[in-house]
Amino acid sequence: MYYNSRAKKEKMDSVIIRRQKNSLMKVSPVPVENVYISGFFEKYMEINRNKNIPQLFNLFEKYGTIDNFRICAGLKKGEITRRLATDSDLYKWMEAVAWDTQNKDNQENIDKLDELICLISKAQEKSGYIDTYYTGAYKNLRLKNFENSHELYCGGHLIQSAIAHYRSTGKTNFIDIAIKWADYICKLYESKKIKENDGHPEVEMALVELYRTTGNKKYLNLAGILLSKPYVHLGNKSFLEFNEITGHAVRMMYLLSGATDYYAETRNPQYWEKIKCLFDDLKMHKYYVTGGIGARYQGETFGFKYELPNLMAYCETCASISLMMWLYRMFLIEPSSEYFDLFENTLYNTFLASVSLEGASYFYVNPLASLGNHERKQWYSTTCCPPNFQRFLAQLPGYFYAAGENEIWVNLYDSNCATIVLPDGNNININMKTDYPWNGKVLVEIIPEKNKMITIKFRIPHWSENTLIKIGKNQMKVDCGCYWKIDINKETCIEINFDVKSCFYSANPAIESCRNCLAIKKGPIVYCLESIDNNFDVFNFFYIPDQNLKENLSDILGGIITISGYGMLNKKRLPLYQAGFQNYDFVKTTFLAIPYYAWSNRGKSSMIVWVPVYFK
């Protein structure tokens, strides 16, 4: 039996989000370090720690991101380089390292983090201001164009990174920098020297978390002030004026995350009513089957209702990450399974697709079809997505469980061991073994330290329609799309068998790009056809819907389950238009589908998720 030796058993404060005594949160997050993952996600976290994070640091050195701070600190001569939000990319990298110290030590990464904190301290002005772009040649533009400057956006990432460092290490040298900056901004708004809002929301949730960390309510109040001001790049509306999900996808998700945090601490019912309204719009009209969001390249924005193109889908990686951040915040307030159902779908599909299997190369956008010209890159001129991926993956263990007074919520499934400390001091050790998501069998051993009744709640995904749970000799079928609960007061072993069989999925016919098409899913995994596996043009292929799909264990792409079956291939070159119906030349052939997250890992290749149906 294995227990997590890194787990904090005395307290539960090194968390992603801190639950206040008077907060509307109904459950508490579990510290990242209290959950040790040893299954499907372990290899991703190892690659993240030992390859992704070090390589991105080297790229920051190569492209001048760190030199910007050296110049501002007077340690180097030269001109500030890169775009105006570059500082935020480095802050996200630092946050990734901070959270990852709770998983496993990489001393080289930690040393670099310590050096950067020292450098940022030297670059910060006495007033508290810090932004390298507006310290060099563009100093005359400082604080004069908040709608486009990203000054508050960068500051928000500074705060989040510093909080992660403080909660992971107990050191205050970084959070002191963030507090100094936040105090400076608070004074500017209090004195009315600044009246505008930042064009890119993000600082709102950072300010609320800083309030949760310090207890100083002025940070919470400033978050409220910002939420009440119009957001120029989101339709020039304040938060409570929104009636639909619209505008730049990442900005909207960060805004919703901040608004949800603010509601949790202020109890303003108008906020929750608006949050739920916007959530309903997202899940019913603007959410891709792969968990991506943001339909349009132009402006990186949401489209109209049901506007979900495949080939031209934008689905920015940062949008999927910020969506999961929002879903988690809603779950903490209202522990419903639908939030983690969507979270899991985004996690296994768009999020994982955004990084190469060997690591260090990333998608900025994640379409659901490709003509073979879409490849991952190590660096983008706007490199917000790579460090965002890294920090979220480093946080991942902290999302697996949540705790109530005498309750534990099990949100995600992977082999892991966890120690969860309940408010009465009862340490609950959990050991989970599974080959999820490939296999639906999950073995869970729960060992309470005290013989006191506790409730364990397991998320049963909406797609698992035939879930069986076995305790001893007793077996039962349970409902899907909910949390199934069991009361225990002693060591208990539970076997869960999720229904992860592969099947076809259809889309609402209002989604024009998916009409008369089918996609394949196995549990939480969305599948696609890639031309490298199929000796035909995947855009001329049609699924035969009435068939049993075959699953095959394969060692390609790091070890996956492929799905095969039959379909009809059109071999005729068709005119663009013709009188009557198009005359196809069909031949029956087999297909091989791979997980969407694994596509584009073997060179250029065309790909499709939604495949048209063959009608006899």
N, C-alpha and C positions, 0 to 999 in steps of 0.2 A: 504494500500500500504506500502511495506517495503523497506527502503533504507539501504544500507550498512553503518553503522555508523563508521566503522573502515577505510573506504576508504580515501585515501589521495586525496584531491581535488586541492591542490596547485601545485603538481608536480607528475611526473610519474617515479621516479628514483629507487624505491625499487623493482626492477624487477629481473627476473632470468638472463636475458641477456640485457646489456645496448646498446642501439643504438647510435653510434657516429654520429656527423654531417656529416662527409665525408664518412660514411660507405656505402657499397653497399646494406645494408638492405633497403628494400622498405617499411617495416612496423615496428612498435615499439611494443615490449611486453607491457603487462598491468601488474601492480603490483599484486602480490599474494593477498595482503590485500584489493584490490579494487573489489574482486569477492568473494561473500559469497555463498557457495553451501549449498542447503537445500533439495536435492533430493537423488537420487540413491547413490551417493558417500559420502553423509554426514555420514552415519553409519561407513563407512570405515575410514573416517578421525577421527571420534570420538574414534574408537577403536585404531587407530594408536597413537593418542595423549595420551590416558588414559591407554592403555595396552601394545601395541607393544613397544613404546619408553621406558617406565619405566622398562619393563621386560628385554629388551636388555641391558640396563644400568646395571642391577643387574647381568646379565650374564657376562658382561665385568669385573665386580668386582670379580665374582666367578672364572673366568679363567685367571685372572692376567693382563688383557689388561691395566687397569688403574694403577695397581701397577708398571707396566713397567715405566711409567712416574714418579711415586713417587721415584722409585729407581734412575732414571736418575737425578732427582731433589735433591737427597741426603736426602730425607724425609723417606726413608725406606731402609733397607738392604735386599739383596737377589739377585737372578739371574733373568735376563730377560727371560721371558717365551713366548711361542707361536711362530708363524711363522714370517717370515721376513716382511710381509706387514700388520701386525696387526694394526699399527698406523692408517692406512687409514680407517679401519673399525670404529674406534672411531671418526675420523674426519667426516665421513659420518653421524654418529649418531648426532654429534654436528650440522651439517648442517641441518638435519631434524628438530631439535628443533628450530634452528634459523628461518627457513622458517615458521614453524608452529606458531611462535609467531605472524605472520601476520594474521593467521586464527582465533585463539582463545588462550587465555592465559592458561597455565598450570604452575603455579608458581613453583611447585616442579621440573619440567623439566628445567625451566629457571634457577633456583638456581643451579642445577647440572651443567648446561652449564657454568655458571659464575665461578664455582669452578674449572672446567676443564680448562678453559682459564687461570686462575691464575696458575694452576699446570703446564700447558704446557709452560708458560712464565718462570717458574723456571727451567724447564727441558731443555730449549733451551740454547745452548752454546753461549758465547759472539760473536763468529764468525757468528752466525746465523744458524749454523747446528743444525738439530734436527731429529733424527730417533732412537728410543729406541733400536732397534735390533742391530744397529752398534755403540751403546754407551757402551754396556756392554761387554760381553766376546768376541764379534766379532768386537770390535773396530778396530782391525788390518786389517779388510777387508773393512773398510770404503772407499768409492769412488774408489774402485779397480775393481769392477765387475758390472758396470752399466747395462750390458746386462741381468743380473739376479737378481740384488739387490733390485729392486723396490724402490730405494731411491727417484728418481724423481716422481715416481708414487705416493708415500705417500705424497710428497711435493705438488703435484698437488691437492690432496684432502684437504690438509691443506689450500691451497689458496682458493679453492672453498668454504670451510666451513667458512673461515674468511670473505670472501666477502658477503656471505649470512648473517652473523651476523652483519656486518657493514651496509648493506642495510636495514636490518630489525630493527635494534636498533639505528643506528647512532653512536654507540660507536666505538672507534678506537683501543681498547686494543688488540683485536684478530688480526685485519688486520695488526697491527704493527709487530706482530710476523711473519706473512706470508710474509710481505715485507722484513723483515730482512733475512728470509730464501732465498727468491727469489734473493735478492741482492747478497748474498753469492754465489749462484749457477751461477749467471750472471758473477761474477768476475772469477770464475773457468773456464768458457768457454772463456771469453775474454782473459785470460792469457794462454789459450791452455793447462792448467793443466788437463783438461778433454776433450777428443775428441770423446768418444763413445756416443751412444744414449742409452736411457733407454729401456730395453727390453719390458716394458709394457707402451704403450702410455697412456696418460691422462693429463700430465702436460701441453701439448700444448694448449688445450682449456682454462686451468686455467691461463696460462700466458697471453693469449689474453684478457681474462676477467679482469685480473689485470691491463693490459694496459688501457682497457676501463674505469677502476675505478680510476686509478691514473693519466692517461695521459702520463706516462713515457714509451717512445717508446722502451726502451731496453728490456722490457718484450716481446713485439711483435717481436722484432728482434731475441730474443733467440728462440721463437716458430718457426720462420722461419729456424733458424740454425738446430734445431732438425728435422724438417720436411724434410730437405735436406740430412740428414744422414740416412744410412741404418738401418732398424729395423730387428734385427737378428731373432726374433721369428715370423716374418711375411715374410719369404722368403728372408731375407737379402737385402731388397730393400728400397730405399727412396720413399717418397710418390708418386712422379710423375712417378715412374717406374712401379707402379701397373697397370695391365690391366684387372684384375678381382678381385672380392671379394674372399679373401683366408685367410688361417691361423686362428689363435685364434679369435673367434667371438667377444668377448668383446674388445680385443685389437684393432681389426680392426674398430669397431664402435667408440671407443674413438679417434682413429687416424683420422677417417673421420670427426668427430665432430670438432676436433682441426683444421684440414685442411680447413673445411668450415668456421670456425671463422676467420682463417688467411686470407682466400680469401676475406672475407667481408671487411677487413681492408686494404688490400694491392692491390686489383684489378688485380691480376695476372691471366690473362685469362686461362693459362694452368691449373690452379688449378680447375676452374669451369668445364672445359672440362673433366678433370679426374674424378671429383666428379660425374658428370652426367653419365659418362660411367660406373662407379662402381655402381651407383644407379640403372641403367638399368639392370646390371647383377644380382643385388640382387632381384629386384621385378620380373624379368622374370624367374629366375632359382633357387634361393636359399632362398625363403621365404615361411614359412609354412602357411597353411590356418588359423592357430591359432595365427599368428603374431609372432611366435618364429623364431629364427635363430640359426644356428650352428648345423650341422647334426651329427657330430662325437664325441663320447666319447673320443677317442684317441686325446689328444691335445686340446680338447674342440673347435674343428675347423669346418670351413665350409668344405663341400665336393665338389665333381664335380658338374657340371651343372645337375640339376634335381635329385641329390642325396639327397632325403628327406625321410629317413626311419621313420616309425611310432613308433614301439616298442622300437627301439634303438635311437630315436631322443634325442639329448642332450638339445638343446633349453634352455641354462642357463638363469636364471632370470635376471642376470646382463646384458646379451646380449640384452634382450628385452628392458630393460631400456635405455641402451646406444643407441639402435636403435632409440627409440623415441626422445632422445636428438639430434641425427643427423637429423632426419626428421624435427624437429622443426627448426633447424638452416637453413636447405634448404628452408623451408617455408618462413622464415623471408627475405630471399634474393629473392625468386621467389614464391609469394603467390599463389601456385597452390593447388587445392583441393586434388590431389592425395597424397600429403604428409600427410595431416590429415586423409585421408581415411585409409592409412596404420597405422598411429598413433593410430587412434580409434580402429582398428582391434586388434592391439597388446595390447592396454590398456584393453579392455573388455575380452580378452581371456588369453593369456599367462601371462600377468602382474597380473591380478586378481586371476588367478589360483595359482599363486605362494604363496599366503597366505591363511591360513585357515579362514573360515567364522567367527570363534570366535576370530581370531587374534593370534599373537605370535608364530605360527608355520609356517614353510616355506618350499617350494620346492626349491632345488638348480637347479634341471633340470626338464623340463616339457615335457615328452613324449606325443605322441598322441595315445598310446595304453599301457596297463599295464596288466600283468598277476596276479595282486593283491599284488605285493610285493613293491609297491611304496607309501611311506607315507611322510608327512611333518615332519620336526624336528624343535625344538626350537633353536638348536645350531649346527653348523658345525665347524670342525677344521679350515676350511677356511670359515669364516663367512662374506664374502663380500656381499652376496645377501640380508640378512635381513636389514642392515642399508641403503642399496641402495634403497630397496623398500620403506623404511620409508621416506627418503629424497624426493624421487620422488612424493610420495603421498602428502606430505606436500606442494610441489610446485604446485600441480595439478590445483588449481584455476587460476594460472597465465598463463595457456595454453588455456583457454576457449576463449579469445578474443585477438585481435591485433588491433592496431590503425595506421592510416595513417594521411595525412594532414587534410583531412575532411572526412575520411573514417573509418569504423569499420568493422573488419572481425569477424564473428561468427564461431568459429571452432568446438566447442563441445557443446553437448546438455545435460542439466540436470537442474532441478529447481535451480535457483540462482538469486541473485540480484547483479548488478555491477554498478560501477561508472567509466566511462572512460573519461579522460581529454584529449581533442584534443589540438594540438599545439597553437591554438588561445585562449585557456582558456575556451572553450565551454565544460561544464560538461554534459555528456550524461548519464542519468540513464536508466538502462535496468532491467526489471523484467521478468524473464522467468519461466513459470510453465509447467511441463510435467511429465509424467510417463515413459519417455524414459529410457531405451531402450525397455521396454515391450510394450509400446504404442507409436505410431508414431505421436500423436498429441502434438504440441508444441505451446503454447501461449506466444507471446513476446510483451511486452509493452515498447516502446521506448519514453523517455521523454527528449528532448533537453532543455538545460537551455536557449539557445539563439535561436531566430527565424532565423537561418541561415541554408542554404541547406547543408545537409550532406548525405553521401552514406553509407548504411548498406549492407554488403555482407554476405549472409548466405551460408554455405557449404551444398550442396545437395549431399549426398553420392552416389557413383557409383552404389550401390545395390538398391537404391530407384528409381525404374524405373517409378513409377506412383506417383510422388510427387505433391500434390495440395497445393496451397497457397491462402489464403482468406484474403482480406483487405476490411473491411466493407461488402458490398453486392457483391463485385467483387471476383470471383474465377478463378484461372488459373492453368493450368498444366505447370510445368517447367522441364527443362532438368536435368538429373542427372550427376554426375561426374564433377561438376563445382561449382563456387560461383554465386548464383543468387543475383542480386543487386536491391535495391530500393532507390530512392532519397526522402528525407523527410526534412521538416523544422518546424515540429510541432509534438505534441504528436501523436503517431501512434500505433495502435494495429494490430498485424499480427498473423494469425493462419497458421501454417505449418502442413501438414499431410504427414508424411513420410510413404512409403510403407514398413512396417516391417513384412509382412506376411512371415511365414516359408516356406522354399523350399529346395529342394535337390541341392547340388553343386557337380560338377564333376571336376576332375583334368586333367591337360595335360597328355596324355597317355605316355609321355616320363618319367613321374614320376612312376617308376616301382612299388613302394609300394602302389600306389593309383589306379593302372590300373583296370578298371572294378569295381570301388568302388564309393560310394556316401557318402557325408557328409551332414549334415543338418545345415542350418543357419536361424536365425530370426533376421533381421536387422544386427547389428554388432556382434551378439552373435553366436558363434559356439556351436553346441550341441554334445553330446556323449551318448553312451549307457554304463551304469554301471550295473554290475551284481546284485547289491543289489536291483535294481528296476525291474529286469527282471529274471524270474524264468527259466533261461536257460543259456547255455554257449554263451556269446556274440560273441565269435570267431567262432561259428558255425551258425551264423545268417546271413540272406541275406535280403536286402531291396527289396521290390516290388516297382519299380520306378513310375509306373503309378497309382498314388493315391493322394488324398487330405489329407494332414497332418492335424491333429487336435491339437489345442492349448488348454491347460487347466491351469487355474489359480490354483496354489497350495501354501499351507503355509509351505511346507517342505523347508529345506535349506535356511531359512531366508525369504521365500516368493519369488517364481519364477513362470515362465510359463513353464510348461512341454509340450512336444510334443509327441503325440502318433500316431500310425499307424499300418500297417500290414507288415508282412514279412514271410519268409520261414525259418524254423529251420531244420537243418540236424540232425537227431537223430542217425545216423549210425556212428560207429567208422570206419574211413577210413584208408586204408593202406597208407604208405608213397608214394608208387608208384604202378601203376598197368597198364596192357595193356589196350589201349583204354582210354575212358573217365572214370573218377571216378563215381561210382554208389552211388548217394545220396539217403537218405530216408527222404524226405521233408514232413513237416506238417506245415500248415499255423497257425500263431500265432500273437499276438499283441506285440508291443514294447513300451517302455516309454523312452524318451530321456530327459536328463537334460542339463543345460548349462555346457560347458566344465570347466568354472571357478569354478564350485561348486563340482567337483568330489573329491573323497577321503576325504570327510568330515564326513563319518559315519562308519569308520573302514576300514579294508582292503577289497578291491573290485577290480575285473578286469574291464577294461574300454577300449573302442575303439571309435575312431572318424570316421575313414574311414571304411565303411561297404560294403562288396561285393554285387553286384547286382544279383538278381535272374533272370535268363533268361529262358523263357519257352521253 
